């Protein structure tokens, strides 16, 4: 089966189109600090507006635990969406109640309304099928068709993602179609050399990706907190750095498998070690096999890859034709420990081929560090969904749209 796209829905003029977006943006004191996901939704929304549809935007934001919580309201998102679309966007103060129904009834062709956070209703994320389906049935009363465009949630079997798509004629939006095109290029006959850059805190978060991609890639570069489990697996002391003891044997297995397949796993040769986990902590550079030999001894904490490693990673990235990156190289939120992540990001902008930033913290990092989206081949809107796709897993939010 193939993915159902907007064309499969026929004419949408005058129809009520529910669009499941992923507008789960970071907020600070009610202000959006990164509107990347809002901007990513614009191509689909503009296509529907231009088609004369009556557009009902829904999304989750944060984890409000199934009840209304003002700090997770989508109202700031509706305001930002209005600015980006250049037209009024109505806001309903509930999901399936009187405010939502009144707002939808008032829509004209080409009009847009954002309904309140889906997760204010416990049915959205319920594990019980009947509870989830009941909420989906209430959502279905608002629209005639569903356009699923929240790639960041397609790995979740949730009411607005899965059950609603079974109740209404449904298709993928332009964002999901674009994400799948890129991910398909990463897994099916990628242009070589092919490098994967993995960071973030935990090896356990990336085990499936490493396993699935080992037969497909030429090099895997390991940074972030997960690097210390790799170093420990090789017999090196890592002081008080982040470590997953229970993954050491698994990592040793991957190292052996990579060697057998001729895949180069590029590990750091130097690390920035700090006295404590804080923005202004004293720090120094140590060889990766001598982390405990800094002034901080066994209490030192590795918070970034070192400059020698960053330069090596950048060289590998720049000389590759396909690069997928997921996970920062260090604690990029602290300027003193952001250099490794910034060097990797800069190298990705210089790839003569396909460069993909795999969503989540990586996407947040490149924007915080001053890069723009158009400097990369693609910035994914779904960190977890991207990883699960690359692990070879079936994603319920895609399967229900015909993807197989």
C-alpha positions as CSV (number, residue, x, y, z in Angstrom):
1,X,0.0,0.0,0.0
2,X,1.1,3.6,-0.6
3,X,0.6,6.7,1.5
4,X,-2.7,8.5,0.9
5,X,-1.9,12.2,0.2
6,X,-4.0,15.3,-0.2
7,X,-4.8,14.5,-3.8
8,X,-6.7,11.4,-2.7
9,X,-9.3,13.6,-0.9
10,X,-10.6,15.3,-4.0
11,X,-12.1,18.8,-3.9
12,X,-12.0,20.2,-0.4
13,X,-13.8,23.5,-1.1
14,X,-16.3,24.2,1.7
15,X,-15.4,21.0,3.6
16,X,-14.4,21.0,7.2
17,X,-10.9,19.7,7.3
18,X,-9.4,18.6,10.6
19,X,-5.6,19.0,10.5
20,X,-3.6,17.1,13.1
21,X,-0.4,19.1,13.4
22,X,2.4,18.8,15.8
23,X,2.6,22.3,17.4
24,X,4.3,21.1,20.6
25,X,6.6,24.1,20.8
26,X,8.7,25.2,23.8
27,X,7.2,28.0,25.8
28,X,8.7,30.3,28.4
29,X,6.3,32.5,30.4
30,X,3.7,32.0,27.7
31,X,6.1,33.0,24.8
32,X,7.2,30.6,22.1
33,X,11.0,30.2,22.1
34,X,11.2,28.1,18.9
35,X,8.4,28.3,16.3
36,X,10.0,25.7,14.0
37,X,7.1,23.3,14.2
38,X,4.6,26.0,13.6
39,X,6.4,27.1,10.5
40,X,6.7,23.5,9.3
41,X,2.9,23.3,9.3
42,X,2.4,26.2,6.9
43,X,2.7,24.5,3.5
44,X,-0.2,22.1,4.3
45,X,-2.3,24.8,5.9
46,X,-1.8,27.2,3.1
47,X,-2.7,24.5,0.5
48,X,-5.9,23.8,2.4
49,X,-6.7,27.5,2.7
50,X,-6.1,28.1,-1.0
51,X,-8.4,25.1,-1.8
52,X,-11.2,26.8,0.1
53,X,-11.3,24.3,3.0
54,X,-12.6,25.2,6.4
55,X,-9.5,24.4,8.5
56,X,-9.7,23.0,12.0
57,X,-6.1,22.8,13.5
58,X,-5.6,20.5,16.4
59,X,-2.4,19.5,18.3
60,X,-1.1,18.6,21.7
61,X,1.4,20.7,23.7
62,X,3.3,19.4,26.7
63,X,2.0,16.8,29.1
64,X,-1.0,18.2,30.9
65,X,-2.1,14.8,32.2
66,X,-5.6,14.7,30.7
67,X,-7.0,17.9,32.2
68,X,-7.0,21.6,31.3
69,X,-3.8,23.4,32.5
70,X,-3.3,27.0,31.4
71,X,0.4,26.7,31.1
72,X,-0.1,24.3,28.2
73,X,-2.7,26.3,26.3
74,X,-2.4,26.5,22.6
75,X,-3.5,30.1,22.5
76,X,0.0,31.5,22.0
77,X,0.4,29.0,19.1
78,X,-2.8,30.3,17.5
79,X,-1.6,33.8,17.8
80,X,1.7,32.9,16.2
81,X,0.0,30.9,13.4
82,X,-2.1,34.0,12.7
83,X,1.0,36.1,12.2
84,X,2.7,33.5,10.0
85,X,-0.4,32.9,7.8
86,X,-1.1,36.7,7.6
87,X,-4.8,36.2,8.4
88,X,-7.0,35.9,11.5
89,X,-7.0,32.5,13.2
90,X,-9.8,31.8,15.7
91,X,-9.1,30.0,18.9
92,X,-11.5,27.6,20.7
93,X,-11.1,27.3,24.4
94,X,-12.0,23.6,24.5
95,X,-11.4,20.5,22.3
96,X,-14.8,19.1,21.6
97,X,-17.1,21.3,23.7
98,X,-19.3,24.3,23.0
99,X,-16.5,26.7,22.1
100,X,-15.0,24.3,19.5
101,X,-18.4,23.6,17.9
102,X,-19.3,27.3,17.8
103,X,-15.9,28.2,16.3
104,X,-16.2,25.5,13.6
105,X,-19.8,26.5,12.8
106,X,-18.6,30.1,12.3
107,X,-15.8,29.1,9.8
108,X,-16.0,30.3,6.3
109,X,-14.3,28.9,3.3
110,X,-10.5,29.4,3.7
111,X,-11.0,30.2,7.4
112,X,-8.8,28.7,10.2
113,X,-9.5,27.8,13.8
114,X,-7.2,26.2,16.4
115,X,-8.9,24.1,19.0
116,X,-7.5,23.8,22.5
117,X,-4.8,21.3,23.5
118,X,-5.9,17.7,22.7
119,X,-4.3,16.4,25.8
120,X,-6.6,18.4,28.0
121,X,-8.9,15.4,27.3
122,X,-7.7,12.1,28.8
123,X,-9.1,10.2,25.8
124,X,-6.3,11.5,23.5
125,X,-3.6,9.4,25.1
126,X,-5.7,6.6,26.7
127,X,-4.3,3.1,26.6
128,X,-7.8,1.7,26.6
129,X,-9.1,1.5,23.0
130,X,-12.7,2.3,23.8
131,X,-11.8,5.5,25.8
132,X,-9.6,6.6,22.9
133,X,-12.2,5.8,20.3
134,X,-14.9,7.7,22.2
135,X,-12.8,10.8,22.1
136,X,-12.0,10.3,18.4
137,X,-15.7,10.1,17.7
138,X,-16.2,13.4,19.4
139,X,-13.5,15.0,17.3
140,X,-14.9,13.5,14.2
141,X,-18.1,15.5,14.7
142,X,-16.1,18.6,14.0
143,X,-15.0,17.7,10.5
144,X,-15.6,16.0,7.2
145,X,-12.1,14.8,6.5
146,X,-8.8,14.4,8.4
147,X,-5.4,15.6,7.2
148,X,-2.7,14.1,9.4
149,X,0.4,16.3,9.3
150,X,2.0,15.9,12.8
151,X,5.0,13.7,12.0
152,X,6.3,14.1,15.5
153,X,3.4,11.9,16.8
154,X,2.9,9.3,14.1
155,X,4.7,6.7,16.3
156,X,1.9,7.1,18.9
157,X,-1.4,5.2,18.8
158,X,-3.4,8.2,20.0
159,X,-7.0,9.3,19.3
160,X,-6.3,12.2,16.9
161,X,-3.4,10.3,15.2
162,X,-4.8,6.8,14.7
163,X,-8.5,6.4,15.7
164,X,-9.7,9.6,14.1
165,X,-8.1,8.5,10.8
166,X,-10.3,5.3,10.9
167,X,-13.4,7.3,11.3
168,X,-13.0,10.0,8.7
169,X,-11.6,10.0,5.1
170,X,-7.9,10.7,5.8
171,X,-4.7,11.5,4.1
172,X,-1.2,12.7,5.0
173,X,-0.3,16.3,4.7
174,X,2.7,17.8,2.9
175,X,4.9,17.7,5.9
176,X,4.5,14.0,6.6
177,X,5.0,13.3,2.9
178,X,8.3,15.3,2.9
179,X,9.5,13.7,6.1
180,X,9.0,10.2,4.6
181,X,10.7,11.1,1.4
182,X,13.8,12.1,3.3
183,X,13.8,9.1,5.6
184,X,13.3,6.8,2.7
185,X,16.4,8.3,1.1
186,X,18.3,7.6,4.4
187,X,17.3,3.9,4.4
188,X,17.0,2.9,0.7
189,X,20.1,3.2,-1.4
190,X,21.6,6.3,0.2
191,X,24.4,8.1,-1.6
192,X,27.8,7.2,-0.1
193,X,29.8,7.8,1.9
194,X,27.0,7.7,4.5
195,X,27.7,8.9,8.0
196,X,25.4,8.9,11.0
197,X,26.2,11.2,13.9
198,X,24.6,10.2,17.3
199,X,24.6,12.1,20.5
200,X,22.3,12.9,23.3
201,X,22.4,11.4,26.8
202,X,21.6,7.7,26.6
203,X,22.9,4.9,24.5
204,X,19.7,3.0,25.3
205,X,17.7,5.6,23.3
206,X,19.8,4.9,20.2
207,X,20.2,1.1,20.3
208,X,17.6,0.3,17.7
209,X,19.0,2.9,15.3
210,X,22.5,1.6,15.7
211,X,21.3,-2.0,15.1
212,X,19.2,-1.1,12.1
213,X,21.7,1.2,10.4
214,X,24.9,-0.8,11.0
215,X,24.4,-2.7,7.7
216,X,23.6,0.5,5.8
217,X,26.2,3.1,6.8
218,X,29.9,3.7,6.4
219,X,30.6,5.5,9.6
220,X,28.9,6.1,12.9
221,X,30.2,9.1,15.0
222,X,29.4,9.0,18.7
223,X,29.2,12.0,20.9
224,X,27.0,13.4,23.7
225,X,26.5,11.7,27.0
226,X,26.3,8.3,25.3
227,X,30.0,8.4,24.4
228,X,31.1,7.6,27.9
229,X,29.4,4.2,27.8
230,X,31.3,3.5,24.6
231,X,34.6,4.6,26.2
232,X,33.9,2.5,29.3
233,X,33.1,-0.5,27.1
234,X,36.6,-0.1,25.7
235,X,38.1,-0.2,29.2
236,X,38.6,3.5,29.8
237,X,37.7,5.3,33.1
238,X,35.0,8.0,32.7
239,X,35.1,9.6,36.2
240,X,31.6,10.8,37.1
241,X,30.4,11.2,33.5
242,X,27.0,9.9,32.5
243,X,27.2,6.1,32.2
244,X,24.8,3.2,31.5
245,X,26.5,0.2,33.1
246,X,23.7,-2.1,31.9
247,X,24.5,-1.3,28.2
248,X,28.2,-2.1,28.3
249,X,27.9,-5.6,26.9
250,X,25.5,-4.4,24.2
251,X,27.9,-1.7,23.1
252,X,30.8,-4.2,23.0
253,X,28.6,-6.2,20.7
254,X,28.0,-3.3,18.4
255,X,31.7,-2.5,18.3
256,X,32.5,-6.0,17.3
257,X,29.6,-6.1,14.7
258,X,30.8,-2.8,13.2
259,X,34.4,-4.2,12.8
260,X,33.0,-7.3,11.2
261,X,31.0,-5.3,8.7
262,X,33.7,-2.8,8.0
263,X,31.8,0.1,9.5
264,X,34.0,2.7,11.2
265,X,32.7,3.8,14.6
266,X,34.4,7.1,15.3
267,X,34.8,7.8,19.0
268,X,36.1,10.9,20.7
269,X,39.8,11.3,21.3
270,X,39.3,14.2,23.7
271,X,36.6,15.4,26.0
272,X,35.8,18.7,27.8
273,X,35.6,17.7,31.5
274,X,34.0,19.9,34.1
275,X,34.1,20.1,37.9
276,X,30.3,20.0,38.0
277,X,27.2,20.1,35.9
278,X,26.7,23.9,35.7
279,X,27.1,26.6,33.2
280,X,30.0,28.3,34.9
281,X,31.8,25.2,36.1
282,X,35.6,25.1,35.8
283,X,36.6,22.8,33.0
284,X,39.6,21.5,31.0
285,X,40.2,19.3,28.0
286,X,41.3,15.7,28.6
287,X,42.3,12.9,26.4
288,X,39.4,10.4,26.1
289,X,41.5,7.7,27.7
290,X,42.6,9.9,30.5
291,X,39.4,11.6,31.8
292,X,40.3,11.0,35.4
293,X,43.6,12.7,35.1
294,X,42.2,16.2,35.1
295,X,42.3,18.4,38.2
296,X,38.9,17.2,39.0
297,X,39.9,13.5,39.3
298,X,37.2,10.9,39.7
299,X,34.6,13.6,40.3
300,X,35.0,15.2,36.8
301,X,32.0,15.2,34.4
302,X,32.4,15.1,30.7
303,X,30.1,17.8,29.2
304,X,31.2,18.1,25.5
305,X,33.5,16.5,22.9
306,X,36.9,18.1,22.7
307,X,38.2,20.3,19.9
308,X,40.3,17.6,18.3
309,X,37.3,15.3,18.2
310,X,35.0,18.1,16.8
311,X,37.5,18.7,14.0
312,X,37.6,15.0,13.2
313,X,33.8,14.7,13.2
314,X,33.5,17.8,11.0
315,X,36.0,16.3,8.5
316,X,34.0,13.1,8.3
317,X,30.7,14.9,7.9
318,X,32.0,17.3,5.2
319,X,33.4,14.4,3.1
320,X,30.2,12.4,3.3
321,X,27.3,12.5,0.7
322,X,24.6,11.5,3.2
323,X,24.6,12.5,6.8
324,X,21.9,11.9,9.5
325,X,22.4,13.6,12.9
326,X,20.4,13.0,16.0
327,X,21.5,14.2,19.4
328,X,23.8,17.1,20.6
329,X,27.5,16.5,21.2
330,X,27.4,18.1,24.6
331,X,25.4,20.3,27.0
332,X,24.8,22.9,24.3
333,X,22.4,24.9,26.6
334,X,25.6,26.0,28.4
335,X,27.8,28.2,26.1
336,X,31.0,26.8,27.6
337,X,30.0,23.3,26.4
338,X,28.3,24.1,23.1
339,X,31.4,24.1,20.8
340,X,31.2,20.5,19.8
341,X,27.6,20.7,18.8
342,X,28.2,24.0,16.9
343,X,31.1,22.5,15.0
344,X,29.0,19.5,14.0
345,X,26.1,21.7,12.9
346,X,28.4,23.9,10.9
347,X,29.8,20.9,9.1
348,X,26.4,19.7,8.2
349,X,25.7,23.0,6.4
350,X,28.7,22.2,4.2
351,X,27.7,18.7,3.1
352,X,27.7,18.3,-0.7
353,X,24.7,16.0,-0.6
354,X,21.8,15.2,1.8
355,X,22.2,16.5,5.4
356,X,19.4,15.7,7.8
357,X,19.0,17.1,11.4
358,X,16.9,14.5,13.2
359,X,14.6,16.6,15.2
360,X,14.2,16.9,18.9
361,X,17.2,18.4,20.8
362,X,19.3,18.5,17.6
363,X,16.7,20.8,15.9
364,X,16.6,23.0,19.0
365,X,20.3,23.1,19.2
366,X,20.9,24.4,15.7
367,X,18.4,27.1,16.1
368,X,19.7,28.2,19.5
369,X,23.2,28.3,18.1
370,X,22.2,30.7,15.3
371,X,21.7,28.5,12.3
372,X,18.6,28.8,10.0
373,X,16.6,25.9,8.8
374,X,17.5,26.5,5.1
375,X,21.2,25.9,5.8
376,X,20.4,22.1,6.1
377,X,19.0,19.7,3.6
378,X,16.2,18.8,6.1
379,X,15.3,19.4,9.7
380,X,12.9,16.8,10.9
381,X,10.0,17.8,13.1
382,X,9.9,14.4,14.8
383,X,12.9,13.2,16.9
384,X,11.3,10.1,18.3
385,X,9.3,9.3,15.1
386,X,12.4,9.7,13.0
387,X,14.4,7.3,15.2
388,X,11.7,4.7,15.3
389,X,11.3,4.9,11.5
390,X,15.1,4.4,11.1
391,X,14.9,1.5,13.6
392,X,12.6,-0.2,11.0
393,X,9.5,-0.1,13.3
394,X,5.9,0.1,12.1
395,X,4.4,3.5,13.0
396,X,0.6,3.3,13.7
397,X,0.0,6.9,12.5
398,X,1.5,6.1,9.1
399,X,0.0,2.6,8.8
400,X,-3.5,4.0,9.2
401,X,-2.8,6.3,6.2
402,X,-1.9,3.4,4.0
403,X,1.9,3.4,4.5
404,X,3.4,-0.1,4.6
